[in-house]
């Protein structure tokens, strides 16, 4: 979900579903708390989706870089 500037307000399950297997996507979030929440959501949701995600967090830039991998 993004605001009018294109910066994500929070990471959603639909955002994670939109990542194809083998692809990487970067999400720009408003603060470190949103990064932590997005990371937790990602690791919890991988069990429901039947895949594995790898997540890299940049707290300086408030970004999450997420790669979706097959099991």
C-alpha positions as CSV (number, residue, x, y, z in Angstrom):
1,X,0.0,0.0,0.0
2,X,1.5,3.4,-1.0
3,X,0.6,7.0,-0.3
4,X,0.5,9.8,-2.9
5,X,4.3,10.1,-3.0
6,X,4.7,6.5,-3.9
7,X,6.2,5.6,-0.5
8,X,4.6,2.6,1.1
9,X,2.6,3.2,4.3
10,X,2.9,-0.5,5.2
11,X,3.7,-3.8,3.6
12,X,0.6,-5.9,2.8
13,X,0.0,-9.6,1.9
14,X,-1.0,-8.4,-1.6
15,X,2.4,-6.8,-2.0
16,X,4.0,-10.1,-1.2
17,X,1.7,-12.0,-3.5
18,X,2.7,-9.6,-6.4
19,X,6.4,-10.8,-6.2
20,X,7.0,-13.6,-8.7
21,X,9.2,-16.6,-7.7
22,X,12.9,-15.7,-8.3
23,X,12.2,-12.0,-8.4
24,X,13.2,-9.2,-6.0
25,X,11.2,-6.1,-5.0
26,X,12.2,-3.2,-2.8
27,X,9.6,-1.5,-0.6
28,X,10.2,2.1,0.7
29,X,8.6,2.4,4.2
30,X,8.0,5.4,6.5
31,X,10.1,4.2,9.5
32,X,12.0,1.4,11.2
33,X,8.9,0.1,12.9
34,X,7.2,-0.4,9.6
35,X,10.3,-2.3,8.4
36,X,10.2,-4.6,11.4
37,X,6.5,-5.2,11.0
38,X,6.9,-5.9,7.2
39,X,9.7,-8.3,7.9
40,X,7.7,-10.2,10.5
41,X,4.7,-10.4,8.1
42,X,6.9,-11.7,5.3
43,X,8.3,-14.5,7.3
44,X,4.9,-15.5,8.7
45,X,3.2,-15.4,5.3
46,X,5.8,-17.6,3.6
47,X,4.2,-20.6,5.3
48,X,0.8,-19.9,3.9
49,X,2.2,-19.2,0.4
50,X,4.4,-22.3,0.3
51,X,7.5,-20.5,-0.6
52,X,10.5,-18.9,1.1
53,X,11.3,-15.2,1.2
54,X,14.7,-13.6,2.0
55,X,14.5,-10.1,3.4
56,X,17.2,-7.4,3.6
57,X,16.5,-4.4,5.8
58,X,18.1,-1.0,5.4
59,X,17.1,1.0,8.5
60,X,19.0,4.1,7.2
61,X,16.9,4.3,4.0
62,X,13.8,2.6,5.6
63,X,13.6,-0.1,2.9
64,X,12.9,-3.8,2.7
65,X,14.3,-5.7,-0.2
66,X,12.4,-9.0,-0.5
67,X,13.2,-12.0,-2.8
68,X,10.7,-14.8,-3.3
69,X,12.2,-18.2,-3.7
70,X,10.7,-21.7,-4.4
71,X,11.0,-24.3,-1.6
